[in-house]
């Protein structure tokens, strides 16, 4: 009974998260009204006019076009049901996701982090998240090509957790505005917290699962034996 209840809670939480991701992504897309064409009176573009045209604008628009698809594709790729029903599509969309992240999202995010609002502390946090997401994507992709699927899954969950920083940072920004706490310090904190917190959640969940079911451990060693068995 207890297991059924906790599964229900888990499912409800999962759907709440999916709805939150979709809602924030839609809000981000609505905000694009200020970017096509660029409105230098809008909060994000305010004061950026002197360096906007040139490499920054190329990174900016690349980022605008690549960010939202990675969140939505990620939802599909994380879905167990989608993966088991359409394994071919999982592979195809997975390759697109890897390409978009490594070739578009990470380079554009890295470039933009140099010009981050509030300065270098936030910029460093955003650049670190770009590198972290690149490392997870490469590790996950390599594991998939080597048919180490548990390891692949783990790295890709980490990758998506870091992508979710785009949601967390906006939720924190919204909360700070409502609470009238908006300040450079809050933004700098959010630039780090927004990706480290989801990663910690992933690792804690994994540790709890491994502790509860050692036989089904998600440890790398288990994943390696999966390869040798195949
Ligand atoms: C880990 C991956 C990501 C990194 C490293 C990253 C990095 C950045 C950086 C450095 C900025 C400029 C921030 C500033 O100047 O203060 C930015 C802005 C932006 N990012 Fe990302 N980003 C990532 C993922 C995403 C995703 C998944 C989306 C999808 C919604 C997204 C959408 C945007 C948008 C729309 C802006 C413009 C500002 C706004 O309208 O809020 N980013 N990003």
Boltz pocket constraint, residues with backbone or C-beta under 6 A from the ligand:
constraints:
  - pocket:
      binder: B
      contacts: [[A, 25], [A, 28], [A, 31], [A, 44], [A, 63], [A, 64], [A, 66], [A, 67], [A, 68], [A, 70], [A, 71], [A, 105], [A, 106], [A, 108], [A, 109], [A, 110], [A, 112], [A, 113], [A, 114], [A, 115], [A, 116], [A, 117], [A, 118], [A, 122], [A, 126], [A, 127], [A, 129], [A, 130], [A, 133], [A, 162], [A, 163], [A, 164], [A, 165], [A, 166]]
      max_distance: 6.0
